[in-house]
């Protein structure tokens, strides 16, 4: 995911929290964001939790993470899972108070209407008032087109990658706009920066 203009927002939000920050990133890819946030928080907070989710966790990400000098309560977990299978489990764990809800949710996995619309349905159960959600490619090349990792080179044999589903709507923007229309009472939107992802902030 490319954040650019949202980096100051993320850092400020995490530093202002009164409790240990908790982040989930769906779509780790090469680990640029995950490792950057882990390094930033390791210097600023004694305790934090980060979960990085991807259908194919790259070896270089594991190596970079293994070489970080993290404290005993500075936790970064890599989960090679399909988000649509993991999110219900996290929702249940949070409802049972065996896991904290997330202060920041970064959605950058499959860029298609089917997946994103279903990921968004779990936001209510994994966040709290004031949580920030950043969704990649709302204004990007997959805004109105579908992209499936299962059809990309190098992912042909990745069993966790979702197979294409036929839908009437396509792209990230349609999924997000639909979610906003249906949940306007619970979520506010930040004005999108040109070419950047969109930000949602939980208000209820």
Secondary structure by P-SEA (a helix, b strand, c coil): cccccaaaaaaaaaaaccccbbbbbcccccaaaaaaaaaaaaaccccbbbbbbbccccaaaaaaaaaccccccbbbbbbcccaaaaaaaaaaaaaaccbbbbcbbbbcccccaaaaaaaaaaccccccccbbbbbcccccccccbbbbcccccccccccccccbbbbccccaaaaaaaaaaacccccccccccccbbbbbbbcc
